[in-house]
Amino acid sequence: MNVVARARIVVNARTLRFPLTGVQRYTLELIRRFREVEQVEPSEKLDGIRGHLWEQFVLPAQLGNRFLFSPSNTGPLIVERQVVTVHDVVPLDHPEWLNPRFAAWYRFLVPRLVRRVRRVITISEFTRTRLLERTGVEPKKIVVIPNGVDVRFHPRSEEEVRKVRNTLGIPTAHYVLSLGSLEPRKNLHRLLQAWERVQEEIPGDVWLVVAGAKGKSLVFREVSFDRLPPRVYLTGHVPDEYLPALYSGALAFAYVSVYEGFGLPPLEAMASGTPPLTGNRTALPEVVGDAGLMVDPYDVEAIAWGLKRLVEDSALREELRNKGLERARQFSWDKTAELTWKVLQEAAQEG
């Protein structure tokens, strides 16, 4: 999908200097689909306050009379001719999860920024509702445009799955996959507690594979385990090109996060033909719908029940697989880009 440019748009690409996460993926997917936009970013990676100073003072000076799109939760307060995307409001809802200085800055910035700019895009109804409640911004200013899912996420062949499994050293062909992050909201500690309780009740060749964990010492500190539960395998960092096959080969995908502004990984899992087990709060029900098993993410017993049911019930897995493949087709980056471009053009032409 290519969109013919009308207004002159500049993309605030400061965050592309950082490792790939959901926010960076969103920015890249949109930029690839926009024609005749200019990316503006620092000449080097600027951490912390240096990055924010560049964004607040250097970026506005480089804009001239062009319109700004800030796709990554933040933008220069002085610029009114701007659209900003807010992916979640964790700094406002749960500052205790974040670095205190980081949380304080965003608690100051976000309410003022969303009141200042011409439009705000959120990626879920949940984030829109929380933003309205937290900032008092005019409802008509906020537009919901869901994320998409990359076309490379689709069911893969047994041979491709086996190659990736062997490359990563995964010790079994039968596994539940989790993308491990040590953020408190990702809830890895409760997932491991649930696995500890359920692993003796399920077949002995089924393992929990946690992709992306940074090392056992960090995992132990986060989850207060002296040791990992039996049959848990940490892959460490997984190259992006391995993810589709890793999803596709799993019996199920466990993502029991307690807070999400959207939830790209469950969508990627569904597109790959793998049924997700997710938390039933925040934005995840909007993404998963009836194509996954949802549980209370604060209830370890409920998580254990969900794991056991998905591992043992092949008919349920097949039902959810079919629903997930169908639901994932509703989300595309082409559609996200088209709707976003329309918002940018409308906002740029005001005034």
BELUR-V839114 format. One record per pair of residues at least 4 apart in sequence whose C-alpha atoms are under 8 Angstrom apart, sorted by sequence separation. I is the first residue (numbers start at 1). GAP is how many residues later the second one is. D is the distance in Angstrom with one decimal. If there is no record, write none. Layout:
# BELUR-V839114
i: {I;I}
gap: {GAP;GAP}
d: {D;D}
This chain:
# BELUR-V839114
i: {13;16;20;21;22;23;24;25;26;27;28;29;30;31;42;46;47;48;49;50;51;52;53;54;55;56;57;58;59;60;63;70;89;90;91;94;95;96;98;99;100;101;102;103;104;105;106;107;108;109;110;111;112;113;123;124;125;126;127;128;129;130;131;132;137;138;149;156;157;158;159;160;161;162;163;164;165;166;182;183;184;187;188;189;190;191;192;193;194;195;198;199;200;202;214;215;216;217;218;219;220;221;228;238;239;242;243;244;245;246;263;264;265;266;267;268;269;270;280;281;283;284;285;288;295;299;300;301;302;303;304;305;306;307;308;309;310;313;314;315;316;317;318;319;320;321;322;323;324;325;326;327;331;332;333;334;335;336;337;338;339;340;341;342;343;344;345;346;19;20;46;53;54;55;63;70;90;95;98;114;122;123;131;132;156;165;181;199;214;220;238;269;270;279;280;297;331;18;31;45;114;122;131;132;180;182;213;220;247;269;270;278;296;297;310;91;132;181;220;269;295;296;310;16;95;165;180;220;295;15;75;95;285;74;255;266;16;73;74;92;162;255;295;42;70;71;72;73;74;91;266;276;294;68;69;70;71;72;73;91;195;253;293;13;67;68;69;70;71;72;73;92;128;278;280;67;68;69;70;71;72;73;91;92;128;276;277;278;279;280;281;60;91;128;253;275;276;277;278;279;280;281;59;275;276;277;278;279;280;41;60;275;277;279;40;56;57;60;125;215;278;55;56;115;122;124;263;267;55;56;114;120;121;122;123;124;213;215;247;248;253;255;256;257;258;261;262;263;266;267;270;56;115;119;120;121;122;123;124;210;212;213;214;247;252;253;254;255;256;257;259;260;261;262;266;111;114;115;118;119;120;121;122;123;208;209;210;211;212;213;214;251;252;253;254;255;256;258;259;260;111;119;121;122;123;207;208;209;210;211;212;213;244;248;250;251;252;253;254;255;258;259;260;262;263;206;207;208;209;210;211;212;247;248;249;252;262;11;13;14;111;207;209;210;211;212;247;248;9;10;11;12;13;14;17;18;211;245;247;8;9;10;11;12;13;14;17;244;292;5;8;9;10;11;12;277;291;3;4;5;10;84;176;178;180;277;290;291;2;3;4;5;174;175;176;177;178;179;180;181;182;192;199;291;1;2;3;4;5;77;174;175;176;177;178;179;180;181;199;291;292;2;84;172;173;174;175;176;177;178;179;180;189;190;196;290;291;83;86;88;172;175;177;179;189;195;196;74;77;82;83;84;85;86;87;172;188;189;74;77;80;81;82;83;84;85;86;87;182;192;288;291;14;73;76;79;80;81;82;83;84;85;86;182;192;75;79;80;83;85;89;74;77;88;170;256;258;288;87;182;257;258;14;86;89;256;89;92;275;274;27;26;27;275;275;256;274;23;24;273;23;273;275;274;270;273;273;10;254;271;272;270;271;270;10;12;9;10;11;12;13;15;270;271;8;9;10;11;12;13;252;270;271;7;8;9;10;11;12;251;252;7;9;11;251;268;267;171;12;170;23;170;191;252;169;251;168;188;177;186;187;168;177;186;187;186;187;185;186;177;185;186;175;176;177;185;175;176;177;178;179;173;174;175;176;177;178;179;174;175;176;177;178;164;176;164;165;164;161;160;161;97;179;97;161;97;156;161;155;156;154;155;153;158;152;156;155;156;154;194;198;202;190;193;194;197;198;201;190;190;191;194;195;198;202;187;190;194;198;202;191;195;190;191;147;149;153;146;153;155;156;147;154;155;149;150;153;154;155;149;153;154;26;149;127;126;176;124;123;124;123;126;127;126;125;124;125;124;88;89;88;87;88;87;149;149;150;148;149;150;147;148;149;146;147;148;147;148;148;148;147;146;145;145;145;119;119;118;22;83;83;82;81;82;81;69;67;33;30;34;29;33;30;30;34;29;1;3;1;3;7;6;7;7}
gap: {4;4;4;4;4;4;4;4;4;4;4;4;4;4;4;4;4;4;4;4;4;4;4;4;4;4;4;4;4;4;4;4;4;4;4;4;4;4;4;4;4;4;4;4;4;4;4;4;4;4;4;4;4;4;4;4;4;4;4;4;4;4;4;4;4;4;4;4;4;4;4;4;4;4;4;4;4;4;4;4;4;4;4;4;4;4;4;4;4;4;4;4;4;4;4;4;4;4;4;4;4;4;4;4;4;4;4;4;4;4;4;4;4;4;4;4;4;4;4;4;4;4;4;4;4;4;4;4;4;4;4;4;4;4;4;4;4;4;4;4;4;4;4;4;4;4;4;4;4;4;4;4;4;4;4;4;4;4;4;4;4;4;4;4;4;4;4;4;5;5;5;5;5;5;5;5;5;5;5;5;5;5;5;5;5;5;5;5;5;5;5;5;5;5;5;5;5;6;6;6;6;6;6;6;6;6;6;6;6;6;6;6;6;6;6;7;7;7;7;7;7;7;7;8;8;8;8;8;8;9;9;9;9;10;10;10;11;11;11;11;11;11;11;12;12;12;12;12;12;12;12;12;12;13;13;13;13;13;13;13;13;13;13;14;14;14;14;14;14;14;14;14;14;14;14;15;15;15;15;15;15;15;15;15;15;15;15;15;15;15;15;16;16;16;16;16;16;16;16;16;16;16;17;17;17;17;17;17;17;18;18;18;18;18;19;19;19;19;19;19;19;20;20;20;20;20;20;20;21;21;21;21;21;21;21;21;21;21;21;21;21;21;21;21;21;21;21;21;21;21;21;22;22;22;22;22;22;22;22;22;22;22;22;22;22;22;22;22;22;22;22;22;22;22;22;23;23;23;23;23;23;23;23;23;23;23;23;23;23;23;23;23;23;23;23;23;23;23;23;23;24;24;24;24;24;24;24;24;24;24;24;24;24;24;24;24;24;24;24;24;24;24;24;24;24;25;25;25;25;25;25;25;25;25;25;25;25;26;26;26;26;26;26;26;26;26;26;26;27;27;27;27;27;27;27;27;27;27;27;28;28;28;28;28;28;28;28;28;28;29;29;29;29;29;29;29;29;30;30;30;30;30;30;30;30;30;30;30;31;31;31;31;31;31;31;31;31;31;31;31;31;31;31;31;32;32;32;32;32;32;32;32;32;32;32;32;32;32;32;32;32;33;33;33;33;33;33;33;33;33;33;33;33;33;33;33;33;34;34;34;34;34;34;34;34;34;34;35;35;35;35;35;35;35;35;35;35;35;36;36;36;36;36;36;36;36;36;36;36;36;36;36;37;37;37;37;37;37;37;37;37;37;37;37;37;38;38;38;38;38;38;39;39;39;39;39;39;39;40;40;40;40;41;41;41;41;42;42;42;43;44;45;45;45;46;47;47;48;48;48;49;49;49;50;51;51;52;53;53;53;53;54;54;55;56;56;57;57;57;57;57;57;57;57;58;58;58;58;58;58;58;58;58;59;59;59;59;59;59;59;59;60;60;60;60;60;61;62;63;63;64;65;65;65;66;66;67;68;69;69;69;70;70;70;70;71;71;72;72;73;73;73;74;74;74;74;75;75;75;75;75;76;76;76;76;76;76;76;77;77;77;77;77;78;78;81;81;82;84;85;85;86;86;87;87;88;88;88;89;89;90;90;91;91;92;92;93;93;94;106;106;106;107;107;107;107;107;107;108;109;109;109;109;109;109;110;110;110;110;110;112;112;113;113;115;115;115;116;116;116;116;117;117;117;118;118;118;118;118;119;119;119;121;122;134;135;135;137;138;138;139;156;156;157;158;159;161;162;172;172;173;174;174;175;179;182;182;183;183;183;184;184;184;185;185;185;186;186;187;188;189;190;191;194;195;224;228;229;242;261;264;265;266;266;267;275;281;301;303;303;304;304;306;307;307;308;333;335;337;338;338;339;341;342}
d: {7.9;7.7;5.5;6.1;6.1;6.4;6.2;6.0;6.3;6.2;6.1;6.7;6.3;8.0;7.3;5.5;5.4;6.7;6.0;6.2;6.3;6.0;5.9;4.8;5.1;6.9;6.8;6.6;6.5;7.6;7.5;6.6;6.1;5.2;4.6;7.7;7.9;7.5;6.8;6.1;6.0;6.2;6.4;6.0;6.3;6.0;5.6;7.1;7.1;5.9;6.1;6.4;6.1;6.2;7.0;6.4;6.1;6.3;6.0;6.2;6.2;6.0;5.8;5.2;7.4;7.5;7.3;6.4;6.3;6.0;6.2;6.4;6.0;6.0;6.1;6.2;6.1;6.2;6.9;7.6;7.7;6.5;6.2;6.2;6.0;6.2;6.1;6.5;6.3;5.6;6.8;7.9;7.5;7.3;6.7;6.4;6.0;6.3;6.2;6.1;5.4;7.4;6.7;6.7;7.1;6.2;6.0;6.0;6.0;6.7;7.0;6.2;6.1;6.2;6.2;6.2;6.4;5.2;6.5;6.8;6.8;6.1;5.2;5.9;7.9;6.4;6.2;6.1;6.2;6.2;6.2;6.1;6.2;6.2;6.1;5.7;7.3;6.4;6.2;6.2;6.1;5.9;6.3;6.4;5.8;6.2;6.4;6.0;5.9;6.6;7.5;7.7;7.4;6.4;5.9;6.1;6.2;6.0;6.0;6.4;6.5;6.3;6.2;6.2;6.0;6.0;6.2;6.6;7.8;6.4;4.6;7.4;6.2;7.4;7.6;5.7;6.6;7.3;5.9;7.6;6.2;8.0;7.6;5.8;6.7;5.3;6.2;7.7;7.6;5.0;7.1;5.2;5.9;6.8;6.1;7.7;8.0;7.9;7.7;7.8;6.4;5.8;7.7;7.5;7.6;7.0;7.2;6.4;7.3;6.9;6.9;7.2;6.4;6.8;7.0;7.2;6.8;7.1;7.0;6.8;6.0;7.3;6.2;5.9;5.4;7.7;6.6;7.5;6.3;6.6;6.9;7.9;7.9;7.0;7.9;5.9;7.9;6.7;7.9;7.8;7.8;7.0;7.1;7.3;7.2;8.0;7.3;5.6;7.6;5.1;7.7;7.9;7.8;6.4;5.7;6.2;5.6;6.0;4.4;7.8;7.7;7.2;6.9;7.7;5.6;4.6;5.0;4.6;4.7;6.7;6.2;7.7;6.8;7.2;5.0;6.0;6.5;6.0;6.4;7.4;7.3;7.8;6.1;5.8;7.8;7.7;5.9;6.4;5.4;5.4;7.5;6.9;6.0;7.0;6.7;7.1;5.0;4.8;4.9;5.2;5.7;7.8;7.6;5.7;6.4;5.8;6.4;5.6;7.0;7.9;7.4;7.8;7.5;4.8;7.6;7.1;7.5;6.8;6.3;7.7;7.6;6.5;4.5;8.0;7.0;5.8;7.1;6.7;5.8;6.7;7.9;6.1;5.7;6.2;5.6;6.9;6.4;6.8;7.8;7.2;6.5;7.0;6.8;6.9;6.2;7.1;5.2;6.0;7.8;7.0;7.8;7.4;5.7;5.1;4.7;4.9;4.9;5.1;5.8;7.3;7.5;7.2;5.8;5.6;5.5;6.2;5.9;5.9;4.5;5.7;6.9;5.9;5.6;6.3;7.1;7.6;6.9;7.9;7.0;6.1;6.2;5.7;6.2;4.4;6.3;5.9;6.1;6.0;6.4;5.2;7.1;6.6;5.1;4.5;4.8;4.8;4.4;6.6;5.8;5.6;5.1;7.5;6.6;7.6;6.1;4.9;4.8;4.8;5.0;5.1;4.7;6.8;7.9;5.0;6.5;7.5;5.7;6.0;6.2;6.9;7.5;7.6;6.6;7.9;7.0;7.5;5.8;6.3;6.1;6.4;5.9;4.4;6.1;6.0;7.8;7.1;6.9;6.9;5.8;7.2;7.9;7.2;7.2;8.0;6.6;6.1;7.9;6.0;7.8;5.7;6.1;6.3;5.6;4.7;7.5;7.2;6.5;7.9;6.6;7.8;5.3;4.9;4.8;5.5;5.1;6.4;5.3;6.5;6.0;7.7;6.9;6.7;5.9;6.1;6.5;6.7;5.0;7.2;7.9;6.1;6.8;7.5;7.4;7.4;5.4;7.4;7.9;7.3;5.6;5.9;6.3;6.0;6.4;5.1;6.3;6.1;6.1;5.6;5.5;6.8;7.3;8.0;7.5;8.0;6.2;6.2;6.1;7.9;7.7;7.7;5.0;4.7;4.9;4.9;4.8;4.8;5.2;6.1;7.8;5.0;7.3;6.5;7.3;6.5;8.0;6.6;5.6;6.0;6.1;6.2;6.1;5.1;6.9;7.8;5.3;7.4;4.8;6.1;7.0;7.8;7.1;6.3;7.4;7.9;4.4;7.2;7.2;7.7;7.3;5.3;6.0;6.7;5.7;6.2;5.8;7.0;7.3;7.8;7.1;5.6;5.7;6.3;5.9;4.9;5.1;4.5;5.2;5.9;7.9;7.9;7.7;7.2;7.6;7.8;7.6;7.8;4.7;6.3;7.1;5.7;6.2;5.7;7.4;7.2;7.0;7.2;7.1;6.4;7.3;7.9;6.8;7.8;7.1;5.6;7.6;7.8;5.7;7.8;7.0;6.9;6.5;7.3;7.6;7.8;7.1;5.4;6.8;7.3;6.2;7.9;6.1;7.8;7.4;5.5;5.3;7.7;5.7;7.8;7.6;5.2;6.0;7.4;6.7;7.6;6.8;6.8;5.9;7.4;7.8;6.6;7.4;4.6;5.2;5.7;6.6;6.9;6.0;6.0;6.0;6.0;7.6;7.1;7.8;5.3;5.5;4.9;4.9;4.9;4.9;7.9;6.7;6.2;7.6;7.9;6.2;5.9;6.1;6.1;7.0;7.6;7.4;7.4;6.9;7.6;6.7;7.9;6.3;7.9;7.7;7.0;7.5;7.5;7.1;7.7;7.5;7.8;6.3;7.9;7.9;7.6;6.3;7.9;7.1;6.8;5.3;4.3;6.5;5.7;6.4;5.9;5.2;7.4;8.0;5.5;7.7;5.6;5.4;5.5;6.4;5.8;7.9;7.7;6.8;5.8;5.0;4.8;5.0;7.4;6.5;7.5;5.8;6.1;6.2;6.3;6.8;6.7;7.1;6.8;5.0;6.5;6.5;7.6;7.9;6.5;7.1;7.7;7.3;5.6;7.7;5.7;6.8;7.5;5.2;7.6;6.9;5.9;5.4;7.8;7.4;5.3;5.7;6.6;7.9;6.7;6.5;6.8;7.8;7.6;7.5;8.0;7.2;5.9;6.3;7.6;7.3;7.6;5.8;4.5;6.6;7.2;6.9;7.7;8.0;7.9;7.6;7.5;6.0;7.8;7.7;7.3;7.4;7.6;5.3;4.5;6.8;7.7;5.6;4.0;5.4;6.2;5.2;6.7;7.3;7.7;5.7;7.0;7.9;6.5;7.0;6.0;6.3;6.0;7.4;5.4;7.4;6.3;7.9;7.4;7.1;7.6;4.5;5.6;7.9;7.4;7.4;6.0;7.1;4.6;5.4;6.9;6.8;4.0;6.2;7.4;7.2;4.2;6.7;7.6;7.5;6.2;6.1;6.6;6.3;7.0;7.2;7.7;6.6;6.1;7.1;6.7;7.4;7.8;7.8;7.7;6.8;7.4;6.2;7.2;7.2;7.4;6.6;6.5;7.7;5.4;7.7;7.9;5.8;7.2;7.8;7.6;6.2;7.2;6.5;7.5}
